[in-house]
């Protein structure tokens, strides 16, 4: 690949103020990842254009954490729904294999998937 690293070219701001030791609003990434998951921090950082200043706020990081949780929850729900669909399909195929019982195939597919999708 042409580019291997992402480099931010803007200032980091904390609650709309420039981050600096003299203002007392300086912290390290280790301190942030001790309180939040590193992927939540990455999600927040990737939401900023590389030439724009990053405005670090607790609220922005909490929103990123919530969005990341929602993404993983949705992914888990989709996997569960796919598993139920596969089981319903297999039940329908099994019923079809028993002398082409199309009525039983539909019933098996419906009852196998009923009430198991979150």
C-alpha positions as CSV (number, residue, x, y, z in Angstrom):
1,X,0.0,0.0,0.0
2,X,1.0,3.6,-0.6
3,X,0.3,4.8,2.9
4,X,0.9,2.7,6.0
5,X,0.3,5.3,8.8
6,X,-2.4,7.7,9.6
7,X,-1.0,11.1,10.7
8,X,-3.1,13.8,12.3
9,X,-2.0,17.3,11.3
10,X,-4.3,19.4,13.6
11,X,-4.2,20.4,17.3
12,X,-5.7,18.3,20.0
13,X,-8.2,20.3,21.9
14,X,-9.8,19.4,25.2
15,X,-13.3,20.8,25.7
16,X,-12.5,23.4,22.9
17,X,-9.3,24.5,24.5
18,X,-5.8,23.7,23.3
19,X,-4.3,20.8,25.2
20,X,-1.2,21.9,27.1
21,X,0.5,21.0,30.4
22,X,0.4,24.6,31.5
23,X,-3.5,24.6,31.4
24,X,-3.5,21.3,33.3
25,X,-5.6,19.5,30.6
26,X,-2.9,17.2,29.4
27,X,-3.2,13.4,29.5
28,X,-1.8,10.4,27.7
29,X,-3.4,7.8,25.6
30,X,-2.6,5.2,28.3
31,X,-4.7,7.2,30.7
32,X,-7.6,7.4,28.3
33,X,-7.4,3.6,27.4
34,X,-7.4,2.8,31.1
35,X,-11.0,4.3,31.3
36,X,-12.3,3.5,27.8
37,X,-11.8,0.7,25.3
38,X,-9.0,1.5,22.7
39,X,-11.5,0.9,19.9
40,X,-13.8,3.6,21.3
41,X,-10.9,6.0,21.2
42,X,-10.0,4.9,17.7
43,X,-13.7,5.4,16.6
44,X,-13.7,8.9,18.0
45,X,-10.3,9.8,16.3
46,X,-11.4,8.4,12.9
47,X,-14.5,10.6,13.0
48,X,-12.2,13.7,12.7
49,X,-10.7,14.9,9.4
50,X,-7.0,14.6,9.5
51,X,-6.4,18.4,9.0
52,X,-9.1,19.5,11.5
53,X,-8.4,19.9,15.2
54,X,-9.5,17.0,17.4
55,X,-11.8,18.2,20.1
56,X,-11.5,15.6,22.9
57,X,-14.4,15.6,25.3
58,X,-15.8,13.0,27.7
59,X,-19.1,13.2,25.9
60,X,-17.5,12.5,22.5
61,X,-15.7,9.5,23.8
62,X,-18.8,8.2,25.6
63,X,-20.8,8.6,22.4
64,X,-18.1,6.7,20.4
65,X,-18.1,4.0,23.1
66,X,-21.9,3.7,22.8
67,X,-21.7,3.6,19.0
68,X,-19.1,0.9,19.1
69,X,-21.2,-1.1,21.5
70,X,-24.2,-0.7,19.2
71,X,-22.2,-1.9,16.2
72,X,-21.0,-5.0,18.0
73,X,-24.5,-5.7,19.4
74,X,-26.0,-5.4,15.9
75,X,-23.3,-7.7,14.5
76,X,-24.1,-10.2,17.2
77,X,-27.9,-10.0,16.5
78,X,-27.2,-10.4,12.7
79,X,-25.1,-13.5,13.4
80,X,-27.9,-15.0,15.6
81,X,-30.5,-14.3,13.0
82,X,-28.3,-15.9,10.3
83,X,-27.9,-19.0,12.5
84,X,-31.7,-19.2,13.0
85,X,-32.2,-18.8,9.3
86,X,-29.7,-21.6,8.6
87,X,-31.4,-23.9,11.1
88,X,-34.9,-23.1,9.6
89,X,-33.5,-23.8,6.1
90,X,-32.0,-27.1,7.2
91,X,-35.3,-28.1,8.9
92,X,-37.2,-27.3,5.8
93,X,-34.8,-29.3,3.6
94,X,-35.0,-32.2,6.0
95,X,-38.8,-32.1,5.8
96,X,-38.6,-31.9,2.0
97,X,-36.4,-34.9,1.9
98,X,-39.1,-36.9,3.6
99,X,-41.1,-37.7,0.5
100,X,-41.5,-34.1,-0.6
101,X,-43.7,-33.0,2.2
102,X,-44.0,-29.3,1.3
103,X,-46.5,-28.5,4.0
104,X,-44.3,-30.0,6.7
105,X,-41.3,-28.2,5.3
106,X,-43.0,-24.8,5.7
107,X,-44.2,-25.7,9.2
108,X,-40.7,-26.9,10.2
109,X,-39.0,-23.8,8.9
110,X,-41.5,-21.5,10.7
111,X,-41.4,-23.3,14.0
112,X,-37.6,-23.7,14.0
113,X,-37.1,-19.9,13.6
114,X,-40.0,-18.8,15.8
115,X,-39.1,-16.8,18.9
116,X,-35.3,-17.3,18.7
117,X,-34.3,-14.1,16.9
118,X,-33.4,-11.3,19.4
